[in-house]
Amino acid sequence: MTDYLKSNFIVEEKIRIQEISAIIFKPREVKGPIPTVVFYHGWSSNKELQRLRGFILSSVGYQVVIPDAIYHGERNRLNDYGWNMAKQYFWDVIFRNLEEFNIIVREIVSKYNADSKRIAVMGNSMGGFTAGGIFTHNEYVKTLIVLNGSCGWENFNENIEEPIDKELVEKYDIIEKKVTDMNPMNHLNLLKNRPILLMHGDSDNVVPIGSQKYFYDKLNPLYEDKEKIKFIEYTDLNHFVTTNMMEESINWLGRYL
């Protein structure tokens, strides 16, 4: 099939950062260090399926890097992405993304002209969990945008908890401790007054809106400047990214990146 997602004004390149496969978009005529968005895909997705979003963000002046997560894309894909596999690997993927983020940033700053003082992180679904964790634990990241994800990790786990296979109990004990330790909800002091945009459908049946709303309701009172934190609920919207969400993202980046 012919690929029509091309432009004389946007450069798209597949890159590899150590073992991390990624796609990078940037405006062709860019000069000097460029503000850069690292965008994380969701469970069962991959970098190629996010190309349109990278293209849209790059078309308004940003460099966009979309990495494949482990077990996705070019990185040892799973045979299926059903619930049983998600129970085993979902948090493994998120924590590996967190570990790899600074590797990605060092590479794009040294080799791809990213402005080290103008880095944003953004993600959809599982990528939104990732983005929230990265932003919490990396103070230099300027802004966070989460689409249909959650920054209330423990609250999310509590609300989707199902019986665990006996052989996974020990692994889950380790994961639960790590979730508690890294959960953005448990580090609100690292987040207050930093620019955060959260967007979510109120009918999302994959990542229910409740855990994200819980996080927002706890964090919002800590902000002196309420313009820097925004939570948009989309009525009757399930687990989808809309044109309106992309427009809000562009406006937010224009203000805070």
ZIFEN-V420585 format. One record per residue. N is the residue number from 1. D_FIRST is the distance of its C-alpha to the first C-alpha in Angstrom with 2 decimals. Layout:
n=N d_first=D_FIRST
n=N d_first=D_FIRST
//
This chain:
n=1 d_first=0.00
n=2 d_first=3.79
n=3 d_first=6.36
n=4 d_first=9.23
n=5 d_first=11.64
n=6 d_first=13.72
n=7 d_first=17.30
n=8 d_first=20.12
n=9 d_first=22.36
n=10 d_first=20.71
n=11 d_first=20.41
n=12 d_first=18.10
n=13 d_first=19.08
n=14 d_first=18.82
n=15 d_first=22.46
n=16 d_first=24.78
n=17 d_first=28.14
n=18 d_first=30.19
n=19 d_first=28.28
n=20 d_first=26.29
n=21 d_first=22.59
n=22 d_first=21.60
n=23 d_first=19.55
n=24 d_first=21.70
n=25 d_first=21.28
n=26 d_first=24.06
n=27 d_first=25.09
n=28 d_first=25.09
n=29 d_first=28.70
n=30 d_first=30.24
n=31 d_first=33.78
n=32 d_first=35.89
n=33 d_first=35.24
n=34 d_first=32.51
n=35 d_first=32.65
n=36 d_first=30.12
n=37 d_first=28.66
n=38 d_first=27.84
n=39 d_first=25.55
n=40 d_first=25.55
n=41 d_first=23.11
n=42 d_first=24.43
n=43 d_first=25.09
n=44 d_first=22.14
n=45 d_first=19.72
n=46 d_first=18.63
n=47 d_first=18.11
n=48 d_first=14.32
n=49 d_first=14.91
n=50 d_first=17.49
n=51 d_first=15.66
n=52 d_first=16.13
n=53 d_first=19.79
n=54 d_first=20.20
n=55 d_first=18.80
n=56 d_first=21.19
n=57 d_first=24.16
n=58 d_first=23.64
n=59 d_first=23.48
n=60 d_first=27.10
n=61 d_first=28.38
n=62 d_first=27.88
n=63 d_first=26.52
n=64 d_first=24.54
n=65 d_first=24.28
n=66 d_first=22.31
n=67 d_first=23.44
n=68 d_first=22.39
n=69 d_first=25.42
n=70 d_first=26.91
n=71 d_first=25.56
n=72 d_first=22.16
n=73 d_first=18.96
n=74 d_first=20.00
n=75 d_first=23.63
n=76 d_first=24.63
n=77 d_first=22.64
n=78 d_first=24.80
n=79 d_first=24.33
n=80 d_first=24.69
n=81 d_first=25.48
n=82 d_first=28.10
n=83 d_first=31.49
n=84 d_first=33.24
n=85 d_first=30.86
n=86 d_first=31.03
n=87 d_first=34.83
n=88 d_first=34.79
n=89 d_first=32.31
n=90 d_first=31.79
n=91 d_first=34.70
n=92 d_first=34.17
n=93 d_first=30.80
n=94 d_first=32.42
n=95 d_first=35.33
n=96 d_first=33.27
n=97 d_first=31.32
n=98 d_first=34.76
n=99 d_first=35.93
n=100 d_first=32.98
n=101 d_first=33.00
n=102 d_first=35.70
n=103 d_first=34.12
n=104 d_first=30.98
n=105 d_first=33.22
n=106 d_first=35.32
n=107 d_first=32.35
n=108 d_first=30.73
n=109 d_first=34.20
n=110 d_first=35.15
n=111 d_first=31.94
n=112 d_first=29.76
n=113 d_first=32.47
n=114 d_first=32.45
n=115 d_first=35.66
n=116 d_first=37.57
n=117 d_first=39.48
n=118 d_first=36.51
n=119 d_first=34.33
n=120 d_first=32.98
n=121 d_first=31.50
n=122 d_first=29.26
n=123 d_first=27.57
n=124 d_first=26.31
n=125 d_first=27.93
n=126 d_first=28.82
n=127 d_first=27.82
n=128 d_first=30.48
n=129 d_first=33.07
n=130 d_first=32.15
n=131 d_first=32.40
n=132 d_first=35.75
n=133 d_first=37.16
n=134 d_first=36.11
n=135 d_first=37.59
n=136 d_first=40.78
n=137 d_first=41.51
n=138 d_first=40.47
n=139 d_first=42.74
n=140 d_first=41.17
n=141 d_first=37.92
n=142 d_first=38.44
n=143 d_first=36.70
n=144 d_first=34.88
n=145 d_first=32.33
n=146 d_first=31.68
n=147 d_first=29.24
n=148 d_first=30.18
n=149 d_first=31.89
n=150 d_first=35.54
n=151 d_first=38.16
n=152 d_first=40.73
n=153 d_first=39.76
n=154 d_first=42.86
n=155 d_first=42.97
n=156 d_first=39.39
n=157 d_first=40.30
n=158 d_first=43.47
n=159 d_first=41.72
n=160 d_first=39.10
n=161 d_first=41.41
n=162 d_first=41.37
n=163 d_first=43.37
n=164 d_first=42.48
n=165 d_first=42.53
n=166 d_first=45.71
n=167 d_first=44.01
n=168 d_first=42.13
n=169 d_first=45.25
n=170 d_first=46.18
n=171 d_first=42.69
n=172 d_first=42.68
n=173 d_first=46.09
n=174 d_first=44.78
n=175 d_first=41.68
n=176 d_first=43.85
n=177 d_first=46.15
n=178 d_first=43.32
n=179 d_first=41.88
n=180 d_first=45.38
n=181 d_first=45.89
n=182 d_first=42.63
n=183 d_first=42.23
n=184 d_first=41.98
n=185 d_first=44.34
n=186 d_first=47.02
n=187 d_first=46.74
n=188 d_first=47.04
n=189 d_first=49.38
n=190 d_first=46.52
n=191 d_first=44.48
n=192 d_first=46.98
n=193 d_first=46.57
n=194 d_first=43.18
n=195 d_first=40.35
n=196 d_first=38.35
n=197 d_first=35.94
n=198 d_first=35.17
n=199 d_first=32.96
n=200 d_first=32.73
n=201 d_first=32.33
n=202 d_first=35.67
n=203 d_first=34.15
n=204 d_first=32.07
n=205 d_first=32.54
n=206 d_first=30.74
n=207 d_first=32.69
n=208 d_first=35.58
n=209 d_first=36.77
n=210 d_first=40.31
n=211 d_first=40.14
n=212 d_first=38.60
n=213 d_first=41.16
n=214 d_first=43.89
n=215 d_first=42.87
n=216 d_first=42.82
n=217 d_first=46.19
n=218 d_first=47.76
n=219 d_first=46.37
n=220 d_first=46.74
n=221 d_first=50.59
n=222 d_first=50.62
n=223 d_first=49.01
n=224 d_first=51.38
n=225 d_first=48.70
n=226 d_first=46.86
n=227 d_first=44.28
n=228 d_first=42.83
n=229 d_first=41.86
n=230 d_first=39.82
n=231 d_first=38.61
n=232 d_first=36.54
n=233 d_first=36.35
n=234 d_first=33.89
n=235 d_first=35.48
n=236 d_first=33.85
n=237 d_first=30.72
n=238 d_first=29.40
n=239 d_first=27.38
n=240 d_first=24.86
n=241 d_first=24.31
n=242 d_first=24.84
n=243 d_first=24.57
n=244 d_first=28.35
n=245 d_first=28.21
n=246 d_first=26.04
n=247 d_first=28.49
n=248 d_first=31.43
n=249 d_first=29.99
n=250 d_first=29.70
n=251 d_first=33.23
n=252 d_first=34.55
n=253 d_first=33.18
n=254 d_first=34.64
n=255 d_first=37.96
n=256 d_first=38.18
n=257 d_first=35.98
//
